[in-house]
Amino acid sequence: MKTSVVAVDFGTSKIVCLVAEINSRQRCDIVGAGIATYDGYMEGSWNNPNALGDALDTAVSQAAEQARMVGRLREVFVGVPAAFSTVRTVEVSVDLRGTDPKVTPEDIERLLDKASEELGEHKGKVIHRAPAWFVVDDGKKTMEPAGIRGSELKALVSFIMADEFFLSDVTEHFKAIGIDVNGFFSSPAGQVSLYISGEERDRKAVLVDMGYLNTEVMTVEGDAITTMSTIPLGGGIIAADLAYGLDINLENAEKIKRVYTYGISAGQETFETTAPDGSVKTVNRSEVESILEPRAEEICEEIKKKIDESGVRLGSWSGVYLTGGGLAINRGGREFLAAKLDRTVRELPRKTVKLSSPAYSSTLGLLDLVINTVTSDEGQGGIGGFFRNLFGG
């Protein structure tokens, strides 16, 4: 028997809907994908709210048609972007019980519940809870405390809260096209869990997702996102600068931005585009560089600032990862950011053949988190984390 799972992810330039099928042999396949461009969001609000419903309908309809679910798609799981989320961490402890006390699963649950209580008043709805570390007495940090003897269990627990406006508005838009939202998940949490290994997270890590209009900067430890910031600048701002500076339309500017190579050993020295009068216009690399790189450098400086302001002390072995369609798709993009951060910047591992572009890492992470949660709830423990299982992540 097959079970279908439908996940919808909101980027700043596109909405992506994926349909996955899970069968009794613990295999999962993506059978439908729908992508709709739209005007996105900035600073917690839609840029064109009147067009949001049509974009949702387009993405879902395309995915349903590919998956042969037209007329049968009634429920979806929705990813909440970083721009509509906040992160808070709580450090808590509980005493271990018994004559020979050691950590039990019940103690861990007790600790997490206490963290939820101590979270107190907050804006938004909690959609994700995860530990960054556990410590028994004065021992070392661990993510597997069960069975360790001691008198006290401590932990740092992270909570991700979703903006109530996003939850209610998206729910209403789906209702308008006859679809119920079955649950909200944190897209950044799924992205981190799928692409950054447990070993890397234990050493602390940073994930930078530069999209079209926003750049998200997340610090990670254990199973948790410990800080998360959104910079209202992205690849679209670079393209807009090129359009203005070169006197070309935004579409042609985006084409140049996408093929541009950062660094001295760049490839092509000229770019052919179209002038406003329709004639062919040839632009030298130096002219493109003088417009494009200062804006890219500004965004990189903002990224560094957010990492510094997070208060998270990164070690020499802490990894920094770059994804998204804003800079990661460009040759030399990671190296450009690395030079500004004075740290090596890595690309995320590819998990699928299709949708392998960094622009879709958020959507695949969301789908993986949804399936992991749904199958765990249904007692089908081997299916969750299916991308990791199928592709060796």
C-alpha positions in Angstrom: 0.0 0.0 0.0 1.3 3.4 -0.9 1.0 6.6 1.1 1.3 10.0 -0.5 2.9 13.0 1.2 2.7 16.5 -0.3 5.0 19.3 0.9 4.9 22.9 -0.1 7.9 25.2 0.3 7.9 29.0 0.0 11.0 30.7 -1.4 11.4 34.4 -2.1 11.0 33.9 -5.9 9.2 30.6 -6.3 6.8 28.2 -4.5 7.7 24.5 -4.9 5.3 21.6 -4.3 6.6 18.0 -4.1 4.6 14.8 -4.0 6.3 11.7 -2.6 5.0 8.1 -2.4 6.0 5.8 0.4 5.3 2.1 0.0 5.3 -0.9 2.4 8.8 -1.9 1.2 10.2 1.3 2.8 10.9 2.9 -0.5 10.1 6.5 -1.2 9.9 8.3 -4.6 9.2 11.8 -5.7 6.4 11.4 -8.2 5.3 15.0 -8.8 6.8 18.5 -8.7 5.3 21.8 -9.3 7.1 25.2 -9.4 5.4 28.6 -9.6 7.3 31.9 -9.7 5.8 34.7 -7.7 6.8 38.0 -6.1 7.8 36.4 -2.8 8.1 38.2 0.6 10.3 40.6 2.4 10.5 41.6 6.1 7.6 39.4 7.1 5.0 40.3 4.5 4.0 39.3 0.9 5.2 41.6 -1.8 2.0 40.9 -3.9 -0.6 39.2 -1.7 -3.3 39.3 -4.4 -1.2 37.0 -6.6 -0.3 34.5 -3.9 -3.4 32.3 -4.4 -2.8 31.8 -8.1 0.8 30.9 -7.5 -0.1 28.3 -4.9 -2.8 26.9 -7.2 -0.3 26.6 -10.1 2.4 24.9 -8.0 0.0 22.4 -6.5 -1.8 21.7 -9.7 1.4 21.0 -11.6 2.6 18.5 -8.9 -0.9 16.8 -8.7 -0.9 16.4 -12.5 2.6 14.8 -12.6 1.6 12.5 -9.7 -1.7 11.7 -11.3 -3.6 13.0 -8.3 -5.8 15.6 -10.0 -9.0 15.9 -8.0 -7.5 13.8 -5.2 -5.0 16.1 -3.6 -6.8 17.3 -0.5 -4.0 17.8 2.2 -0.5 19.3 2.3 2.3 19.9 4.7 3.7 23.4 4.6 7.2 24.7 5.3 7.7 27.9 7.2 10.6 30.0 5.9 13.2 31.6 8.2 11.7 35.0 7.4 8.5 34.0 9.1 10.2 32.3 12.1 12.1 33.1 15.2 14.5 30.9 17.3 14.9 30.9 21.1 17.1 28.6 23.2 16.5 27.5 26.8 19.0 25.9 29.1 17.4 23.5 31.7 18.3 20.7 34.1 16.6 17.9 36.0 17.7 15.7 38.8 18.1 12.0 38.0 16.2 9.6 40.2 16.7 6.2 41.8 19.3 4.5 44.0 21.7 4.1 41.1 20.6 7.0 38.8 21.3 7.0 35.1 19.7 8.8 32.2 16.5 7.2 30.8 14.3 8.2 27.9 11.8 9.3 30.5 14.4 11.7 32.0 15.1 13.2 28.5 11.4 13.7 27.9 11.0 15.3 31.3 13.9 17.7 30.5 12.4 18.7 27.1 9.0 19.2 28.7 10.6 21.4 31.3 12.3 23.5 28.6 8.9 24.0 27.0 7.5 25.2 30.3 10.4 27.6 30.9 10.1 29.0 27.3 7.3 31.2 28.8 5.4 33.7 26.8 6.5 34.1 23.2 5.1 35.3 19.8 4.1 32.7 17.3 3.5 29.0 17.4 6.2 26.5 18.3 6.7 24.2 15.2 10.0 22.6 16.1 11.9 21.6 19.3 15.3 20.1 19.4 18.3 19.7 21.7 21.7 21.3 20.9 23.5 19.2 23.6 23.1 17.2 26.8 25.5 17.1 29.7 25.4 14.7 32.7 26.9 16.3 35.8 30.1 18.0 34.7 30.8 15.6 31.8 31.2 16.3 28.1 28.5 17.4 25.8 26.7 14.6 24.1 23.6 13.9 21.9 23.2 10.4 23.4 22.9 10.7 27.2 20.8 7.6 27.7 22.4 5.2 30.1 25.0 7.6 31.5 25.2 7.5 35.3 25.0 10.8 37.3 22.9 13.0 39.5 21.9 15.8 37.0 21.0 16.0 33.3 21.3 19.4 31.6 20.5 20.5 28.1 20.3 23.4 25.7 17.0 23.2 23.8 16.1 25.2 20.8 12.5 26.3 19.8 11.4 27.5 16.4 8.3 29.6 16.4 6.3 30.4 13.3 4.6 33.8 12.7 0.9 33.5 13.3 0.2 35.7 10.3 2.0 33.3 8.0 0.1 30.3 9.5 -3.3 31.8 9.2 -2.8 33.5 5.8 -1.4 30.4 4.2 -4.2 28.2 5.7 -6.8 30.5 4.3 -5.2 30.6 0.8 -5.2 26.8 0.7 -8.8 26.6 1.9 -9.7 28.8 -1.0 -8.5 26.1 -3.4 -10.1 23.3 -1.5 -7.0 22.0 0.3 -6.3 21.5 4.1 -3.0 22.2 5.7 -2.1 19.0 7.6 0.8 20.6 9.5 3.5 23.2 9.5 7.2 22.4 9.6 10.4 24.5 9.7 12.0 24.4 6.3 15.4 25.5 7.8 15.3 22.7 10.3 14.7 20.2 7.6 17.5 21.6 5.5 20.0 21.4 8.3 19.0 17.9 9.3 19.2 16.5 5.8 22.4 18.2 4.5 24.7 18.7 7.5 25.9 15.5 9.2 25.5 14.9 12.9 29.3 14.9 13.3 29.5 18.3 11.6 26.6 19.7 13.7 28.2 18.5 17.0 31.3 20.7 16.1 28.9 23.6 15.5 28.2 24.8 11.9 26.8 27.6 9.9 24.4 27.4 7.0 24.0 30.4 4.7 21.1 30.2 2.3 21.2 33.1 -0.1 17.9 33.3 -2.1 16.5 35.8 -4.5 15.4 38.5 -2.0 16.7 37.2 1.4 19.8 35.6 2.8 19.3 33.4 5.8 22.1 32.8 8.3 21.8 29.9 10.7 24.1 28.6 13.4 23.7 24.9 14.2 24.7 22.6 17.1 23.6 19.1 17.8 20.1 18.7 16.4 19.2 22.3 16.8 19.3 25.6 15.0 20.6 27.9 17.8 20.4 31.3 16.0 18.7 32.3 12.8 18.8 35.7 11.1 17.4 37.0 7.8 19.2 39.7 5.7 16.8 41.5 3.3 19.3 41.1 0.4 19.8 38.3 -2.1 20.6 37.4 -5.7 17.7 39.4 -7.0 19.2 42.6 -5.6 22.5 41.9 -7.5 20.5 41.3 -10.7 18.6 44.6 -10.1 21.9 46.5 -9.8 23.0 45.0 -13.1 19.8 45.9 -14.8 20.1 49.5 -13.7 23.8 49.8 -14.2 23.9 48.2 -17.7 20.5 49.7 -18.8 19.0 46.3 -19.6 15.9 44.5 -18.4 15.9 42.4 -15.2 15.5 39.1 -17.1 18.7 39.7 -19.1 20.5 40.9 -16.0 19.6 37.7 -14.2 21.1 35.7 -17.0 24.4 37.5 -16.8 24.4 37.2 -13.0 23.8 33.4 -13.2 26.8 32.7 -15.5 29.2 35.2 -13.9 32.3 33.6 -12.5 33.8 35.2 -9.4 37.6 35.4 -9.1 40.6 36.3 -11.2 40.5 33.1 -13.3 37.2 34.0 -14.7 35.9 32.4 -18.0 34.2 34.7 -20.5 35.4 38.2 -20.9 32.3 39.6 -22.6 28.5 39.1 -22.2 26.0 39.5 -25.0 22.6 40.9 -24.0 19.8 43.0 -25.4 19.6 46.8 -25.2 16.3 48.6 -24.6 15.9 49.2 -28.4 16.2 45.5 -29.1 19.7 45.6 -30.5 22.5 43.3 -29.4 24.6 44.8 -26.7 28.1 43.5 -25.7 29.2 44.1 -22.2 32.8 43.7 -20.9 33.5 41.6 -17.8 35.1 44.6 -16.1 31.9 46.6 -16.4 29.8 43.7 -15.0 32.4 43.2 -12.2 32.3 46.8 -11.1 28.5 46.6 -10.6 28.0 43.0 -9.4 30.9 42.4 -7.0 30.4 45.5 -4.7 26.8 44.3 -4.0 27.9 40.7 -3.5 30.6 42.0 -1.1 28.0 44.0 0.9 25.9 40.8 1.3 28.9 38.8 2.4 29.8 41.5 5.0 26.3 41.3 6.3 26.6 37.5 6.6 29.8 37.9 8.6 28.2 40.5 10.8 25.3 38.1 11.6 27.6 35.3 12.4 29.6 37.6 14.7 26.4 38.9 16.4 25.1 35.4 17.0 27.5 35.0 19.9 28.3 31.5 18.9 31.9 30.6 19.2 32.9 28.6 16.2 35.9 26.3 16.4 38.6 25.7 13.8 36.7 22.6 12.7 33.3 24.3 12.5 31.9 24.1 8.9 30.3 26.9 7.0 28.0 25.8 4.2 26.5 27.9 1.3 23.3 27.1 -0.5 20.4 28.8 -2.3 20.2 30.3 -5.8 21.8 33.6 -5.0 25.6 32.8 -5.0 26.1 29.1 -4.6 25.2 28.4 -8.2 28.0 30.7 -9.4 31.5 29.4 -10.1 33.8 30.9 -7.5 30.8 32.0 -5.4 31.8 29.9 -2.3 35.4 31.1 -2.6 34.2 34.7 -2.8 32.3 34.3 0.5 35.1 32.4 2.1 37.5 35.3 1.5 35.2 37.6 3.3 34.6 35.3 6.2 38.2 34.1 6.4 36.9 30.6 6.6 36.5 27.7 4.2 33.0 27.6 2.7 31.6 24.3 1.5 28.8 23.3 -0.7 26.0 21.0 0.5 26.1 17.4 -0.7 23.8 16.5 -3.5 21.0 14.2 -2.4 19.1 13.6 -5.7 19.8 13.6 -9.4 16.7 15.7 -10.1 16.3 19.0 -8.2 20.0 18.9 -7.3 20.5 22.6 -7.7 21.2 24.5 -4.4 18.0 26.5 -5.1 16.0 23.4 -4.1 17.9 22.4 -0.9 15.2 24.0 1.3 12.4 22.1 -0.4 14.1 18.7 -0.2 15.0 19.3 3.4 11.4 20.1 4.2 10.1 16.9 2.5 12.7 14.8 4.3 11.6 16.3 7.7 7.9 15.8 6.9 8.4 12.1 5.9 10.6 11.5 8.9 8.0 12.8 11.2 5.0 11.2 9.5 6.5 7.8 9.3 7.7 7.9 12.9 4.2 8.8 14.0 2.9 5.9 12.1 5.5 3.5 13.5 7.4 3.0 10.2 10.8 3.8 11.7 13.0 2.8 8.7 11.6 5.2 6.1 12.2 8.5 7.8 15.3 10.3 6.5 14.8 8.6 3.1 17.2 10.8 1.2 20.0 9.9 3.6 19.1 6.2 3.2 18.8 6.2 -0.6 21.7 8.4 -1.5 24.2 7.7 1.3 24.0 11.1 3.0 
